[in-house]
Amino acid sequence: MQEEIRKIILEIGEDLTREGLVRTPERVEESLKFLTKGYSVDVNQIINNAIYTEAVHDMIVVKDIELYSMCEHHMLPFLGKCHVGYIPDGKVIGLSKIPRIVDAFARRMQLQERLTHQIADTLWDHLQPKGLGVVIEAKHLCMMMRGVQKQNSEMVTSSMLGLFRSRSETRMEFLSLIKGFNE
């Protein structure tokens, strides 16, 4: 990988012997491996049986989960926050597992739309809740730094399953919870 990075640096017209660039191929390789470490993560190992029987029937929301990902079209970052809510049907998941699941999918070359559904589908399959919602709000550097160059645009995606899809009052409660605390 480092040799390919050297070729790219030379192709853009830089001098690989310049002090600041001598170790850049090594640093870029390390950076790319870190930013895409989600490919080597097994979500089942993250969950690791941390699903517990509990007689909770009210909505559980984990909001403002930081996420950092890489646009698969331009290999530029997008970053933002993810909000997850669910209504248990006898099972809850360990709190730290939700952000870890977000990271597992975010640390891949991604589309925000796909990322939203991967998180929702994984939690739906493992928890089998009455309802589940995932909302991601993110800024995409591919839109900010190049192309259309819109600095303040933000993409919002959602996946609503079960009661979050079929009952508008449930969906609205979730959306008000994730927005209401931000103000």
N, C-alpha and C positions, 0 to 999 in steps of 0.2 A: 504494500500500500504506500509506503514511504516513497518508493521510486516513482509511482504514478503522481503523487503529490508534488515531487520535485519537478516532473514534467509540466504540470499545470502552472507552477510558479514561474518556470522559465517561459512558458507559452504566453503568460500575461505580461512578460517583459521585465521581470525582476531578476535581481542578481542573487543567486543562492549563496554566494560567499559573503554577502553583507552580514554584519554581526547579528542583526535582529532576525535574520532568516536562516541561519546555519542549522538550528535545531527545529525549525518550523515543521518540516515533514514529520518528525517524530511526535511533536505536540499535536499536530492535526490528526494523526492516526489515533493517538490516545483519546483525543476529544471525540472523534467520530465513534470510536468503540464505546465510550461512555454514553454518548447521546443515543446510541442504538442498542443498548444493552437489553432492551425489552425483548429482543428476539431470542435471547437465551433464558428467559424467565418462564417457568412453568406456573401458571396461575393456580393450579391445584396445590402446588407446594406453598404458594403464598397463603392460601386459605388454610391449609394444614389442619383441617378438622376444627377450625375456630368458629364453628357454627353451633350455637347453643339453643337448646329448647327453653323457651321462655314464654310466659303467658302475657305478652305485650301486644296490644291491639291498636296502639296509637302510632301516628306517623313518626318516623325517625329520620332526621335530616343531618347530613354532614355537608357543610357548605364551605365555599372558598378554599377548596383544595387546589393548591398551586399546581399548574402543569406546564411542562416544557416539552415541545415536540418539534419535529422537523417535517416541513412540507415535502411530500414526495415528488412534487413537480419541479421544485427549484432548489431543494436541499437547503432551504433557509428556515430559521426557527419560526414557530408560532408559540405564543405563550398566553396564559390566561388562568382561568379558574374553572373548576368543575364543582357542581352541586349534585348531590345524590340524596334522594329521599325514598323511603319505602315503608309500606305498612306490613308488618310481619304477619305471618300465618303460623305462629307457633315456633318460629326460628329467627334468631338474630345472629349477626356476625360480629366478631371482634372489631372494635372501632378502628384500629390501625390497619385492618385488612383492606378497607375501602380505598384509602389513599395509595396503598401499595398496588392494588389492582389498577387504579388510574395510571400510576407510573409505569406499570408493566406494559400497558398498551401505548402510552404516550411516548415511551422511549423506543420508538420505531419510526421509520419513515411513514408518514400518515396523511390521511385526509381527516379533517375535523369531523366530518359527517360520519365516517367509518368509526373513528375513535369513540364517539358518543354511543353508537350502537354496540360496539364491542364491550364497553363497560356495562351497559344496561343488560345485554344478553347474558353476560357472565354472572352478574348478580342475580338475575331472574332465574337462571338455571340452577344455581347453587342454593338460593334461599327459598325459591318458590313462594314469594310473598303474595299478598292480596293485590298489591299495586306497587309500582316502582317508577321513579322518574329520574332522568339524568339530564342536566343542562350544562353546556359548556359555553363560556364566553371567552373569546380569544382574539388577540391581535396577531396579524400575520405579517412578518417582515417582507415577504415576497410582494405584498401589496403596498407596504410602507416605503421600502427602499428602492424599488424598481417598478417597472410597468406603470401602473396607474398612480402610484405615489400618493396615496391617501393616508395621512398620518393618524387620523382620528377614527377611522372605520374599525368596527369590531364585528366579528361573526358570532352569531348565537345559534347553537344547534340543540335539539332536544330529542329525547326518546321517552315516550310515555307508554307504560304497559299496565295491563290489568285495570284496576280502579282509577289509576291516573289517566287512563285513556277514556274509560267508559263513563266516569262521573266527573262532570265539569267542576263541581264544588271541591272534590279531592284535588284535582289538578290545580285549581285556583289557590287552595290552601298551601300547597307545596310552593307555588310560584310566589305567593305573598311572603312565605317564610324566608325564602332565599333572597328576596328583595328587601323585605321589611327591616331586616337587621342591618342592612348596608347603609341605611339613611341616617 
